[in-house]
Amino acid sequence: MFTGLIEDVGTLISSERDSHGMKLKIQTSFNTAEIQIGDSIACDGACLTVVSKDEKTFTVELSHETVKKTTWKDATNGRLMNLERALRLGDRLGGHIVSGHVDGIGNIAKNAKIGQAIDIRINCGKDILRYIVEKGSIAIDGISLTVNAVDNEGFSITLIPHSQGKTTLIDKRVGQSVNLECDILGKYVEKLISKDGKIDRSFLAERGFLK
């Protein structure tokens, strides 16, 4: 589990593809002596498993499903990426609950500088938009951000100066793609109130939760 608070910006050194997925070798400023084989690291929002390391780099594996669902399918050497190590028990949850399981891809539709901040508009499919709410949380390339507004085609967020300097999102241009992970709480609520769940709207109304 992650929080969406980026710890480092890494660089893709090399990538290998095969029928099962991909391997990525990533340069980082992390102390790799503290990284264990099998550790989970979120790379641009995708939770990936460390399979090897050296003094300045670590290598992670991507399954076929992860490649299909994320922007990693278009990975090129030199790409900068947001990195976050898994949350430790007792750490502060400064962002929101992020699983590192990317729901899909969005496209930068607009960015505009507003004072010291940058407003960014992202378009995405309705299968993702159904879980996005105004003033709710969204992970974009692994960054925990607050949704300003949402409509039938996309949503907008604001990138404050701190996030501009600590992440890669400021370098994204109109037309480029980003990894999106919706707040998992919305998915659980949907499941519970679905016809197959134990709780439906009638159940909630009978107990005074709905009018």
Buried (B, 14 or more C-beta within 10 A) or exposed (E): BBBBBBBBBBBBBEBEEEEEBBBBBBBBEBEBEEBEEEBBBBBBBBBBBBEEBEEEBBBBBBEEEBBEBBBBBEBEEEBEBBBBBBBEEEEEBEBBBBBBBBBBBBBBBEBEEEEEBBBBBBBBBEEBBEBBBEEBBBBBBBBBBBBBEBEEEBBBBBBEEEBBEBBBBBEBEEEEBBBBBBBBEBEEBEEBBEEEEEBEEEBEEEEEEEE
